[in-house]
Amino acid sequence: MPTSIHRLAAVVAVLAVAGPASAAPRPFDVAHAEVAFDVNSIGFGKTHGEFRSVTGRLTLDFDRPQNSRVDFTVATGSVETGSRQLDDYIRKTFLDAGDFPEMRFRSTSVREIDGSHVDVTGDLTLHGVTRPLTVRVSVDGAAHDRPVRLTAACVISRREFGIREAAPIVADEIAIRVATQAAPGH
């Protein structure tokens, strides 16, 4: 039975599905990439944030999806919530960005579900902990010659990655959304 960690792959793996028919690697379209999160806390309501620094390589083979791959990295220090004080607190207290400057997902397999969904399995490393993940990714516009829009959402448990600070005031579950676009020749 998949855990909430397995659902994160849907978020991170969403970026694993774009590329040309020849399965050539290409960089993420960072202008169209969004990695966002929401977390609830007692007395403060919901906190929304985004990571502004996202890099990676996509390889997609539309004819043989099992040959598709993703290697995706988020700079943990790039978190933004709209409050500099909160950003600094999250970087230091929750993400420990000085010691763990990156969150990374590396796929190990991709399985086509239907014409607009794939399951991506891989390893997610966050806060120095690596966990296996399988996620569902929605693909809009899958074609060899047009841009492809990729989206996913999931909920992860921060405790599963060793992030235990401020519990139970700050919820364990973190909702994550990932979206990007990839164009041929990008």
C-alpha positions as CSV (number, residue, x, y, z in Angstrom):
1,M,0.0,0.0,0.0
2,P,1.6,3.3,-1.0
3,T,2.3,5.9,1.7
4,S,1.9,9.6,1.5
5,I,5.6,9.6,0.4
6,H,4.6,7.6,-2.7
7,R,2.2,10.3,-3.7
8,L,5.0,12.9,-3.8
9,A,6.4,11.2,-6.8
10,A,3.3,12.4,-8.6
11,V,4.3,15.9,-7.8
12,V,8.0,15.6,-8.6
13,A,7.6,13.0,-11.3
14,V,5.2,15.2,-13.2
15,L,8.3,16.6,-14.9
16,A,9.4,13.2,-16.1
17,V,7.1,13.0,-19.0
18,A,8.2,15.6,-21.6
19,G,10.6,15.2,-24.4
20,P,11.0,14.2,-28.0
21,A,10.2,10.8,-29.6
22,S,13.9,10.1,-29.7
23,A,14.1,10.2,-25.9
24,A,16.7,13.0,-26.0
25,P,17.4,14.7,-22.6
26,R,16.4,18.3,-22.2
27,P,16.4,20.8,-19.4
28,F,13.2,21.7,-17.5
29,D,11.3,24.7,-18.8
30,V,12.0,26.7,-15.6
31,A,9.9,29.7,-16.9
32,H,6.8,27.4,-16.7
33,A,7.8,25.3,-13.7
34,E,6.0,25.6,-10.4
35,V,6.8,23.6,-7.2
36,A,4.4,24.8,-4.5
37,F,3.3,23.6,-1.1
38,D,0.6,24.2,1.5
39,V,0.8,23.3,5.2
40,N,-1.6,23.9,8.0
41,S,-0.7,25.1,11.5
42,I,-2.6,25.8,14.7
43,G,-3.2,29.5,15.2
44,F,-1.8,30.5,11.8
45,G,-4.0,28.8,9.3
46,K,-2.6,27.6,6.0
47,T,0.8,28.6,4.8
48,H,1.4,28.6,1.1
49,G,4.9,28.7,-0.4
50,E,6.9,28.0,-3.6
51,F,10.4,27.0,-4.5
52,R,11.9,29.4,-7.0
53,S,14.9,27.4,-8.1
54,V,14.1,24.2,-10.0
55,T,16.5,22.4,-12.3
56,G,16.6,19.0,-14.0
57,R,16.7,16.9,-17.1
58,L,13.8,15.2,-18.8
59,T,13.9,12.3,-21.2
60,L,10.6,11.2,-22.7
61,D,10.0,8.5,-25.2
62,F,6.4,8.8,-26.4
63,D,6.7,5.5,-28.2
64,R,8.2,3.6,-25.3
65,P,7.3,5.4,-22.1
66,Q,9.3,2.9,-20.0
67,N,12.4,4.5,-21.5
68,S,11.4,7.9,-20.1
69,R,13.4,9.4,-17.1
70,V,13.6,12.5,-14.9
71,D,16.3,13.9,-12.7
72,F,14.8,16.9,-10.8
73,T,16.4,19.1,-8.2
74,V,14.9,21.9,-6.1
75,A,17.1,24.3,-4.1
76,T,15.6,24.2,-0.6
77,G,17.0,27.7,0.1
78,S,14.7,29.1,-2.7
79,V,11.5,28.8,-0.6
80,E,9.3,31.8,-0.7
81,T,6.1,32.4,1.3
82,G,5.7,36.2,1.0
83,S,7.3,36.7,4.4
84,R,11.1,37.0,4.6
85,Q,11.0,36.1,8.3
86,L,8.9,33.0,7.7
87,D,11.1,32.0,4.7
88,D,14.2,32.2,6.9
89,Y,12.5,30.2,9.6
90,I,11.5,27.5,7.2
91,R,14.9,27.4,5.6
92,K,16.6,27.0,9.0
93,T,14.2,25.1,11.1
94,F,12.3,22.8,8.7
95,L,14.5,22.3,5.6
96,D,17.9,22.9,7.3
97,A,18.9,24.3,3.9
98,G,22.5,24.9,5.1
99,D,23.1,21.2,5.6
100,F,20.6,20.0,3.0
101,P,20.6,22.5,0.1
102,E,18.7,20.3,-2.3
103,M,15.6,18.2,-2.6
104,R,16.1,15.7,-5.5
105,F,13.9,13.2,-7.3
106,R,15.5,10.6,-9.7
107,S,13.2,8.2,-11.5
108,T,13.9,4.5,-11.9
109,S,10.9,3.6,-14.0
110,V,7.9,5.1,-15.9
111,R,4.8,3.1,-16.7
112,E,2.1,4.4,-19.0
113,I,-1.4,4.2,-17.5
114,D,-3.4,5.7,-20.4
115,G,-2.9,8.4,-23.0
116,S,-2.8,11.1,-20.4
117,H,-1.3,9.5,-17.3
118,V,1.9,7.8,-16.3
119,D,3.1,6.3,-13.0
120,V,6.7,7.3,-12.2
121,T,8.7,5.4,-9.7
122,G,12.0,6.7,-8.3
123,D,13.9,8.0,-5.2
124,L,13.2,11.2,-3.5
125,T,15.9,12.7,-1.2
126,L,14.8,15.4,1.2
127,H,16.5,16.5,4.4
128,G,19.2,13.8,3.9
129,V,16.6,11.0,3.7
130,T,16.0,9.0,0.5
131,R,12.7,7.2,0.1
132,P,11.3,5.3,-2.8
133,L,8.3,6.9,-4.5
134,T,5.7,6.1,-7.1
135,V,3.4,8.9,-8.3
136,R,0.7,9.5,-10.9
137,V,1.4,12.3,-13.4
138,S,-1.1,14.0,-15.7
139,V,0.1,14.8,-19.2
140,D,-1.8,17.3,-21.4
141,G,-0.9,17.6,-25.0
142,A,1.4,14.6,-25.3
143,A,2.8,14.9,-28.9
144,H,6.2,14.8,-30.5
145,D,5.9,18.2,-32.0
146,R,4.0,20.4,-29.5
147,P,4.5,21.6,-25.9
148,V,3.4,19.2,-23.2
149,R,1.8,20.4,-19.9
150,L,2.6,18.2,-16.9
151,T,0.8,18.4,-13.5
152,A,0.7,16.5,-10.3
153,A,-0.3,16.9,-6.7
154,C,0.2,14.9,-3.6
155,V,0.6,14.9,0.2
156,I,3.8,13.9,2.0
157,S,4.6,13.3,5.6
158,R,7.4,15.5,6.7
159,R,8.2,13.0,9.6
160,E,9.0,10.3,7.0
161,F,11.9,12.6,6.0
162,G,13.0,13.3,9.5
163,I,11.5,16.8,9.7
164,R,9.8,16.8,13.2
165,E,10.1,20.4,14.3
166,A,7.1,22.3,15.7
167,A,4.8,19.3,15.8
168,P,1.9,19.2,16.5
169,I,1.5,23.0,16.0
170,V,2.6,22.6,12.3
171,A,0.9,19.7,10.5
172,D,2.8,16.6,9.5
173,E,1.1,16.5,6.1
174,I,2.3,18.8,3.4
175,A,0.4,19.2,0.2
176,I,2.6,19.6,-2.8
177,R,1.8,20.7,-6.4
178,V,4.2,20.5,-9.4
179,A,3.5,21.8,-12.8
180,T,5.6,22.5,-15.8
181,Q,5.6,22.6,-19.6
182,A,8.1,21.2,-22.0
183,A,8.4,22.0,-25.7
184,P,10.1,20.2,-28.5
185,G,13.6,21.5,-28.9
186,H,13.4,23.3,-25.5
